[in-house]
Protein backbone atom coordinates (compact mmCIF):
# COMPACT_ATOMS: atom_id res chain seq x y z
CA UNK A 1 0.00 0.00 0.00
CA UNK A 2 2.82 2.39 0.87
CA UNK A 3 4.52 1.73 -2.49
CA UNK A 4 1.34 2.58 -4.33
CA UNK A 5 1.01 5.82 -2.40
CA UNK A 6 4.63 6.75 -3.14
CA UNK A 7 4.13 5.94 -6.83
CA UNK A 8 1.04 8.16 -6.96
CA UNK A 9 2.88 11.03 -5.27
CA UNK A 10 5.78 10.64 -7.71
CA UNK A 11 3.38 10.77 -10.67
CA UNK A 12 1.67 13.87 -9.27
CA UNK A 13 5.01 15.62 -8.85
CA UNK A 14 6.08 14.66 -12.37
CA UNK A 15 2.79 15.93 -13.80
CA UNK A 16 3.33 19.30 -12.12
CA UNK A 17 6.90 19.66 -13.38
CA UNK A 18 5.71 21.74 -16.33
CA UNK A 19 2.76 23.47 -14.70
CA UNK A 20 2.71 26.57 -16.82
CA UNK A 21 -0.24 28.89 -17.17
CA UNK A 22 -1.35 29.03 -20.81
CA UNK A 23 -3.21 32.35 -20.34
CA UNK A 24 -0.07 34.04 -19.01
CA UNK A 25 1.90 32.32 -21.77
CA UNK A 26 -0.43 33.82 -24.37
CA UNK A 27 0.20 37.31 -22.96
CA UNK A 28 3.97 36.77 -22.89
CA UNK A 29 3.93 35.33 -26.42
CA UNK A 30 2.19 38.47 -27.69
CA UNK A 31 4.99 40.57 -26.18
CA UNK A 32 7.99 38.41 -27.07
CA UNK A 33 7.32 35.67 -29.63
CA UNK A 34 4.54 36.74 -31.99
CA UNK A 35 6.66 38.92 -34.27
CA UNK A 36 8.71 35.95 -35.44
CA UNK A 37 6.49 32.92 -34.76
CA UNK A 38 2.97 34.35 -35.06
CA UNK A 39 0.49 34.94 -32.21
CA UNK A 40 -0.36 31.24 -31.84
CA UNK A 41 2.99 29.89 -33.04
CA UNK A 42 1.71 28.80 -36.46
CA UNK A 43 3.01 31.59 -38.70
CA UNK A 44 6.78 32.02 -38.65
CA UNK A 45 7.93 35.18 -40.41
CA UNK A 46 10.86 33.39 -42.11
CA UNK A 47 11.45 29.83 -43.32
CA UNK A 48 14.24 29.24 -40.79
CA UNK A 49 11.92 29.95 -37.84
CA UNK A 50 10.00 26.97 -36.48
CA UNK A 51 6.30 26.45 -35.95
CA UNK A 52 5.86 26.35 -32.16
CA UNK A 53 2.17 25.46 -32.03
CA UNK A 54 1.48 21.90 -31.00
CA UNK A 55 5.04 21.12 -29.91
CA UNK A 56 5.45 19.02 -26.79
CA UNK A 57 5.47 21.17 -23.67
CA UNK A 58 8.61 19.56 -22.23
CA UNK A 59 10.42 20.07 -25.54
CA UNK A 60 9.57 23.77 -25.54
CA UNK A 61 10.71 24.18 -21.93
CA UNK A 62 14.00 22.45 -22.76
CA UNK A 63 14.57 24.43 -25.97
CA UNK A 64 13.92 27.81 -24.32
CA UNK A 65 16.03 26.87 -21.31
CA UNK A 66 18.85 25.77 -23.62
CA UNK A 67 18.72 29.10 -25.50
CA UNK A 68 18.74 30.93 -22.18
CA UNK A 69 21.79 29.13 -20.81
CA UNK A 70 23.72 28.91 -24.10
CA UNK A 71 23.38 25.18 -24.85
CA UNK A 72 21.63 26.21 -28.06
CA UNK A 73 23.17 29.00 -30.04
CA UNK A 74 21.12 31.59 -31.84
CA UNK A 75 21.84 35.25 -31.08
CA UNK A 76 18.22 36.35 -31.47
CA UNK A 77 16.79 33.56 -29.33
CA UNK A 78 19.54 33.96 -26.74
CA UNK A 79 18.52 37.61 -26.34
CA UNK A 80 14.84 36.85 -25.98
CA UNK A 81 15.17 33.69 -23.86
CA UNK A 82 17.76 35.34 -21.64
CA UNK A 83 15.08 37.73 -20.37
CA UNK A 84 12.59 34.97 -19.50
CA UNK A 85 12.07 33.63 -15.99
CA UNK A 86 11.58 29.92 -15.39
CA UNK A 87 7.86 30.63 -14.92
CA UNK A 88 7.74 32.60 -18.21
CA UNK A 89 9.29 29.61 -20.00
CA UNK A 90 6.76 27.21 -18.46
CA UNK A 91 3.88 29.56 -19.31
CA UNK A 92 5.02 29.97 -22.93
CA UNK A 93 5.43 26.21 -23.28
CA UNK A 94 1.92 25.69 -21.90
CA UNK A 95 0.49 28.20 -24.40
CA UNK A 96 2.25 26.97 -27.53
CA UNK A 97 1.77 23.28 -26.73
CA UNK A 98 -1.97 23.86 -26.32
CA UNK A 99 -2.33 25.35 -29.82
CA UNK A 100 -3.40 23.35 -32.84
CA UNK A 101 -0.58 23.10 -35.32
CA UNK A 102 -0.93 23.63 -39.03
CA UNK A 103 1.66 20.86 -39.42
CA UNK A 104 -0.49 18.15 -37.79
CA UNK A 105 -3.16 16.17 -39.56
CA UNK A 106 -6.39 17.49 -38.08
CA UNK A 107 -8.93 14.65 -38.10
MARROGU-428530 format. One line per field, with one value per residue: residue number from 1; x, y, z of N, C-alpha, C, O in turn. Coordinates in pm, 1 decimal. Layout:
// residues N
num <- c(NUM:...);
npx <- c(X:...);
npy <- c(Y:...);
npz <- c(Z:...);
capx <- c(X:...);
capy <- c(Y:...);
capz <- c(Z:...);
cpx <- c(X:...);
cpy <- c(Y:...);
cpz <- c(Z:...);
opx <- c(X:...);
opy <- c(Y:...);
opz <- c(Z:...);
// end
This chain:
// residues 107
num <- c(1:2:3:4:5:6:7:8:9:10:11:12:13:14:15:16:17:18:19:20:21:22:23:24:25:26:27:28:29:30:31:32:33:34:35:36:37:38:39:40:41:42:43:44:45:46:47:48:49:50:51:52:53:54:55:56:57:58:59:60:61:62:63:64:65:66:67:68:69:70:71:72:73:74:75:76:77:78:79:80:81:82:83:84:85:86:87:88:89:90:91:92:93:94:95:96:97:98:99:100:101:102:103:104:105:106:107);
npx <- c(81.6:193.3:388.6:233.0:112.3:340.7:418.0:200.8:226.8:474.8:406.8:223.7:389.5:562.7:380.6:326.8:557.5:587.3:407.5:281.5:107.8:-121.1:-270.6:-123.7:102.6:12.3:-16.7:252.5:366.1:254.5:394.7:663.1:715.2:546.4:607.2:797.3:713.4:441.4:112.8:-8.8:185.1:192.6:265.5:544.6:772.1:978.5:1142.2:1332.6:1252.0:1089.9:766.8:584.7:347.2:162.4:383.0:555.4:517.7:727.9:945.0:949.2:1000.7:1256.8:1399.0:1377.5:1500.7:1755.0:1835.7:1844.1:2050.3:2265.6:2320.7:2201.4:2261.3:2179.2:2174.9:1953.4:1747.7:1879.9:1895.6:1621.1:1528.3:1697.8:1590.9:1372.7:1194.3:1197.5:931.4:806.6:899.7:781.2:514.0:495.2:553.1:331.4:128.6:197.3:209.5:-51.8:-180.7:-334.9:-164.0:-65.5:84.8:11.0:-194.8:-522.3:-786.2);
npy <- c(-119.5:123.1:158.0:198.6:441.4:606.4:587.2:712.4:972.8:1040.2:1040.5:1252.1:1467.0:1463.5:1523.5:1786.8:1914.3:2070.9:2291.5:2519.8:2829.0:2871.2:3097.3:3314.8:3260.1:3311.0:3590.0:3665.2:3560.5:3726.7:3957.8:3886.9:3670.0:3663.5:3826.8:3692.5:3423.6:3418.9:3485.6:3256.3:3074.6:2948.8:3078.3:3143.3:3410.5:3379.8:3129.5:2986.0:2985.4:2812.0:2641.5:2672.2:2599.7:2334.1:2182.2:1956.6:2016.7:1976.9:1968.7:2231.5:2375.6:2278.6:2358.6:2644.1:2689.1:2592.9:2779.6:3002.5:2941.8:2900.8:2651.2:2599.8:2771.0:3073.5:3395.3:3574.4:3431.3:3377.0:3632.3:3692.8:3469.3:3488.6:3684.2:3571.8:3436.4:3132.5:3064.5:3213.5:3072.5:2821.5:2899.1:2996.7:2759.7:2608.3:2754.3:2748.7:2471.2:2400.7:2485.9:2428.2:2280.5:2377.7:2196.2:1942.5:1660.2:1723.0:1559.5);
npz <- c(0.0:79.5:-116.9:-343.7:-278.0:-267.6:-536.4:-661.5:-558.8:-669.8:-942.2:-944.5:-877.5:-1097.6:-1300.1:-1241.8:-1304.1:-1531.7:-1501.2:-1635.8:-1701.3:-1939.0:-2017.7:-1916.1:-2063.2:-2321.9:-2312.9:-2269.6:-2500.1:-2693.8:-2641.5:-2676.5:-2860.2:-3086.0:-3309.4:-3462.4:-3468.5:-3494.9:-3351.9:-3239.5:-3273.8:-3518.9:-3753.1:-3872.5:-3944.2:-4119.5:-4321.6:-4175.4:-3916.9:-3660.0:-3644.6:-3357.3:-3240.7:-3102.6:-3035.7:-2814.4:-2468.5:-2280.3:-2451.4:-2551.1:-2314.3:-2259.1:-2491.9:-2482.5:-2236.7:-2295.4:-2492.3:-2328.5:-2142.9:-2310.2:-2426.2:-2665.4:-2963.9:-3088.5:-3175.1:-3168.5:-3038.3:-2799.2:-2688.0:-2646.9:-2492.1:-2278.3:-2118.8:-2002.3:-1725.7:-1527.5:-1480.6:-1685.5:-1908.0:-1866.2:-1881.5:-2146.3:-2284.1:-2208.0:-2334.7:-2618.5:-2663.0:-2630.9:-2854.2:-3172.2:-3436.9:-3761.6:-3892.2:-3817.3:-3886.2:-3892.9:-3773.9);
capx <- c(0.0:282.3:452.3:133.6:101.1:462.6:412.6:103.8:287.5:578.0:338.3:167.0:501.3:607.9:279.1:333.1:689.9:571.2:276.4:271.3:-24.0:-134.7:-321.1:-6.7:189.8:-43.2:19.6:397.3:392.5:218.7:499.2:799.0:732.4:453.9:665.6:870.8:648.7:296.9:49.0:-36.1:299.0:171.4:300.6:678.4:792.6:1085.6:1144.9:1424.0:1192.5:999.8:630.2:586.5:216.6:148.2:504.2:545.5:547.4:861.1:1042.2:957.4:1071.3:1399.5:1457.0:1391.6:1603.4:1884.7:1871.9:1873.8:2179.4:2371.8:2338.3:2162.5:2317.2:2112.3:2183.8:1821.7:1679.3:1954.2:1852.1:1483.7:1516.9:1775.5:1507.7:1258.9:1207.2:1157.6:785.5:773.7:928.6:676.5:388.4:502.2:543.0:191.6:49.2:224.8:176.6:-197.3:-233.3:-340.4:-57.7:-93.4:165.8:-48.9:-315.5:-639.2:-893.0);
capy <- c(0.0:238.9:173.0:257.6:582.0:674.8:594.0:816.4:1102.6:1064.3:1077.4:1386.7:1562.1:1466.2:1592.6:1929.5:1965.8:2174.3:2346.7:2656.6:2889.0:2903.4:3234.6:3403.7:3232.3:3382.4:3731.3:3677.3:3532.7:3846.7:4057.1:3841.1:3567.2:3673.7:3892.4:3595.3:3292.1:3434.9:3493.5:3123.6:2988.5:2880.2:3159.0:3202.3:3517.9:3339.2:2983.5:2923.7:2995.1:2696.7:2645.0:2634.9:2545.8:2190.3:2112.1:1902.4:2116.7:1955.8:2007.4:2377.5:2417.5:2245.3:2443.1:2780.9:2686.5:2577.3:2909.9:3093.2:2912.6:2891.2:2518.3:2620.8:2900.0:3159.2:3525.1:3635.4:3355.9:3396.5:3761.1:3685.3:3369.3:3534.4:3772.6:3497.2:3362.7:2991.9:3063.4:3259.9:2961.4:2721.2:2956.3:2996.6:2620.6:2568.5:2820.4:2697.5:2328.3:2385.6:2535.3:2334.5:2309.9:2362.8:2085.6:1815.2:1616.7:1749.0:1465.2);
capz <- c(0.0:87.3:-248.6:-432.7:-239.6:-313.6:-682.6:-696.3:-526.9:-771.5:-1066.6:-927.4:-884.8:-1237.2:-1379.6:-1211.8:-1338.5:-1632.5:-1469.9:-1682.2:-1716.9:-2080.7:-2033.8:-1900.6:-2177.5:-2437.4:-2296.4:-2288.6:-2641.9:-2768.6:-2617.8:-2706.6:-2962.9:-3198.8:-3427.0:-3544.3:-3475.7:-3505.6:-3220.9:-3183.9:-3303.8:-3646.2:-3870.3:-3865.1:-4041.1:-4210.8:-4332.0:-4079.0:-3783.6:-3647.6:-3594.6:-3215.8:-3203.5:-3099.7:-2991.3:-2679.0:-2366.7:-2223.1:-2553.8:-2554.4:-2192.8:-2276.3:-2596.6:-2432.1:-2131.1:-2361.9:-2549.7:-2218.2:-2080.5:-2409.5:-2484.6:-2806.1:-3004.5:-3184.0:-3107.6:-3147.0:-2933.3:-2674.5:-2633.6:-2597.5:-2386.1:-2163.9:-2036.6:-1949.9:-1599.5:-1539.4:-1492.4:-1821.2:-1999.6:-1846.3:-1931.4:-2292.6:-2327.8:-2190.3:-2439.8:-2752.7:-2673.2:-2632.5:-2981.9:-3284.4:-3531.9:-3903.2:-3942.1:-3779.4:-3956.4:-3808.0:-3810.3);
cpx <- c(86.5:350.8:357.2:117.9:222.1:464.0:315.0:158.2:392.8:515.3:279.7:275.1:549.8:508.9:283.8:465.5:681.4:433.4:269.9:126.6:-36.5:-183.5:-207.8:90.4:143.8:-5.4:168.4:432.7:361.4:327.3:632.9:809.3:657.0:516.0:735.1:796.4:498.0:232.3:18.9:74.6:290.3:222.4:438.2:696.8:904.1:1093.2:1237.2:1373.3:1087.2:856.5:636.2:456.0:217.6:273.2:481.0:591.2:688.3:971.0:1060.0:1029.4:1220.7:1465.2:1477.8:1498.1:1742.3:1929.0:1915.8:2013.1:2292.6:2398.0:2295.6:2212.0:2236.7:2107.4:2047.8:1749.4:1749.6:1910.0:1712.2:1472.3:1591.5:1696.4:1391.7:1291.2:1169.6:1005.7:740.8:790.7:819.7:542.3:386.0:487.8:399.5:104.8:72.6:188.9:25.9:-260.4:-235.8:-235.1:-103.7:-16.5:104.9:-171.5:-432.4:-753.3:-1019.0);
cpy <- c(126.6:263.3:238.8:406.5:662.0:689.2:703.1:956.7:1137.5:1104.9:1217.8:1493.0:1574.4:1541.5:1742.9:1993.0:2079.0:2236.8:2493.2:2699.9:2937.6:3046.7:3336.0:3384.0:3304.6:3530.3:3752.7:3654.8:3655.0:3953.2:4016.0:3758.9:3592.0:3734.7:3793.9:3463.9:3299.8:3427.5:3357.4:3023.9:2915.6:2954.6:3223.1:3307.4:3486.8:3186.8:2914.0:2933.7:2885.7:2732.7:2594.3:2568.9:2393.8:2112.3:2057.8:2007.3:2099.6:1990.1:2159.2:2432.3:2394.0:2337.1:2586.4:2789.1:2674.3:2705.3:3005.7:3068.4:2887.4:2752.8:2515.3:2759.3:2961.9:3296.2:3589.7:3564.1:3369.5:3526.1:3756.6:3589.7:3412.4:3622.8:3699.8:3433.1:3217.4:2982.2:3110.2:3145.5:2855.1:2770.1:2956.5:2854.9:2570.2:2627.8:2755.9:2549.5:2305.4:2429.7:2424.7:2377.2:2288.5:2245.6:1949.6:1786.4:1633.2:1657.7:1497.0);
cpz <- c(0.0:-47.9:-347.5:-403.2:-286.9:-465.2:-727.1:-668.8:-631.2:-904.5:-1058.8:-937.3:-1028.1:-1325.3:-1359.3:-1253.1:-1440.2:-1616.5:-1508.0:-1695.6:-1861.1:-2103.7:-2017.4:-2016.6:-2302.9:-2431.7:-2322.8:-2435.6:-2727.6:-2755.7:-2678.6:-2834.7:-3093.9:-3324.1:-3519.5:-3565.8:-3495.7:-3368.5:-3157.6:-3216.4:-3435.7:-3769.1:-3855.0:-3974.7:-4140.2:-4212.3:-4231.9:-3935.0:-3769.2:-3610.7:-3451.1:-3171.1:-3208.0:-3061.4:-2851.2:-2578.3:-2309.8:-2322.8:-2557.0:-2432.1:-2210.6:-2378.8:-2546.4:-2323.3:-2191.8:-2431.5:-2438.7:-2161.5:-2179.7:-2466.0:-2630.3:-2843.3:-3117.7:-3117.4:-3079.0:-3033.4:-2799.1:-2607.0:-2575.6:-2479.4:-2260.4:-2069.1:-1969.1:-1814.9:-1625.3:-1555.7:-1630.0:-1921.1:-1987.7:-1899.9:-2084.6:-2347.9:-2315.6:-2301.3:-2575.5:-2766.2:-2678.7:-2764.8:-3086.0:-3385.6:-3674.3:-3962.8:-3913.0:-3863.0:-3861.8:-3854.2:-3738.6);
opx <- c(57.0:368.5:397.5:111.0:207.6:506.7:344.1:136.9:399.6:566.0:285.6:254.3:575.5:549.3:248.7:483.1:760.7:352.4:254.5:35.3:29.6:-141.6:-197.0:153.0:225.4:33.2:206.2:520.1:433.4:349.6:707.8:904.3:699.6:479.3:732.0:813.6:433.1:290.1:20.8:61.2:372.7:222.3:448.5:643.0:922.2:1054.8:1221.2:1443.5:1003.7:829.0:687.3:454.4:266.5:270.0:396.0:690.1:760.3:1078.5:1172.3:1110.1:1301.6:1574.9:1585.1:1575.9:1836.8:2047.9:2012.7:2086.5:2404.2:2489.4:2348.0:2205.2:2228.6:2042.7:2030.5:1696.0:1683.6:1889.5:1687.3:1413.1:1552.7:1731.3:1320.2:1401.3:1116.7:956.6:647.1:706.0:771.5:465.7:285.1:418.3:351.3:17.8:-22.5:142.2:-19.1:-380.6:-148.7:-220.0:-173.5:-48.8:141.9:-242.9:-440.4:-809.8:-1119.5);
opy <- c(223.7:378.3:324.9:487.9:772.1:792.4:777.9:1048.4:1251.8:1194.6:1293.5:1597.6:1685.2:1615.3:1818.8:2113.9:2173.0:2234.4:2580.1:2617.5:3033.6:3110.9:3431.1:3479.4:3353.6:3589.1:3847.9:3722.9:3683.9:4030.5:4100.9:3776.9:3546.5:3696.3:3810.1:3399.2:3196.4:3369.2:3344.6:2904.2:2828.2:2898.9:3342.8:3293.7:3561.3:3121.9:2794.6:2894.9:2868.7:2838.5:2485.2:2491.6:2332.8:1989.4:2108.3:2077.4:2198.0:2035.5:2209.1:2524.6:2481.5:2387.9:2643.6:2884.4:2737.9:2737.4:3080.1:3163.5:2855.8:2737.0:2436.9:2852.8:2907.6:3312.1:3653.2:3628.4:3373.1:3530.4:3810.1:3624.7:3376.8:3635.0:3758.7:3382.4:3183.5:2901.7:3053.9:3124.7:2804.3:2692.4:2920.1:2833.3:2497.7:2559.7:2713.0:2507.4:2201.2:2412.5:2337.7:2495.7:2191.5:2200.1:1850.8:1877.5:1563.9:1677.7:1428.3);
opz <- c(-69.7:-88.1:-425.7:-495.3:-340.0:-517.1:-820.5:-748.1:-676.4:-971.9:-1155.7:-998.8:-1075.1:-1415.3:-1449.6:-1238.3:-1434.9:-1709.2:-1422.2:-1700.5:-1900.8:-2200.0:-2094.7:-2062.8:-2381.0:-2532.8:-2391.1:-2489.4:-2823.1:-2848.9:-2726.9:-2911.0:-3200.1:-3435.1:-3641.5:-3669.2:-3511.8:-3276.8:-3035.1:-3190.7:-3462.7:-3878.9:-3827.9:-4084.5:-4236.5:-4115.0:-4206.4:-3841.6:-3858.0:-3554.0:-3426.0:-3075.2:-3303.1:-3055.2:-2777.9:-2599.8:-2293.1:-2283.5:-2564.8:-2443.6:-2179.8:-2355.4:-2566.0:-2318.4:-2145.0:-2430.5:-2454.0:-2134.6:-2138.6:-2547.0:-2709.3:-2763.5:-3227.8:-3013.9:-2974.9:-2943.0:-2695.2:-2485.7:-2467.6:-2377.3:-2149.1:-1951.7:-1888.0:-1793.4:-1731.2:-1634.9:-1686.6:-2007.9:-2089.0:-1956.9:-2145.0:-2447.1:-2402.7:-2355.6:-2640.8:-2872.0:-2726.4:-2784.8:-3087.5:-3415.4:-3703.7:-4072.5:-3976.5:-3905.0:-3760.4:-3961.7:-3756.9);
// end
